[in-house]
Amino acid sequence: MNLFSLYLVGATLLYAGVGIFVMVVAFVILDFLTPGSLWEEIEQKQNVAVAIFAGMIALGLSVIVAAAIVG
């Protein structure tokens, strides 16, 4: 592999790591701001509405993070 492709692989891994970190931090903040525990509602109580809400938040955040990374 040449140096240019190694640079691109490294940059891709770095941006993926930053994106995953931002998503985790956003979910921790969301869990803090909502009453009760999101994961308890989804896993133990099988609350479909909360699962859909969390999925839509993840989708929205991923679009925002991707747009921020692309520039």
N, C-alpha and C positions, 0 to 999 in steps of 0.2 A: 504494500500500500504506500502511496506517496504521502507526503506531508499534508497536502491540501485535504485529502479525504480523511486523514486522522483528525485534522482540525475540525472538520464538519461533524464527525462522529462525536468528538468531545463537546462541541457546542450543542449538539442535539441532546446529549445526555445531561448537560448542565441545565438547559432550558426545561427539559422534562422534570428534573429534580426540583427546580424552582417552582414549576407549575404544580407539582404534587404537594410541595410544602405550602404553597398559597392556598390550595384547596383544603388541606387539613386544618390550617389556621382558620379559614373561613367557616368550616363546619364546627370547630370548637367555639368560635364566637357565636354562631347561630344557635348552638346547643345551650350556650350560656344565656342568650337573650330570650329563648322560648321557655315557657313554664314546663317543668318536668324534664325528663331525659328523652331525647329523640330516639336513641337506640333502644331504650326500654320500651317505648311505645311501638316501635317497629318490630323488634324481635319477640318480646314477651307477650304483648297485647295484640299483636298482628294487626295493627292499625294501618289500613291500606291508604287512608287519606294522608297520614303523616309520611308514609313511604313515597307517595307520589310527590308530596311537597318537597321532601329531601332530594328526590331525583331531579325535580325541576330546578331546585337551587344549584345542584351539581352541574346540570347542563348549562344554566345561565353563567355560572362562575367559570366553567371551562371555556365558553365563548369569550368572556372578558379577558381571561388569562391568555388565551391564544392570540387575541387581538393586541394585547399589550406586548407580547413577545415578538410578534411580526412587526409591529411598529405602526 
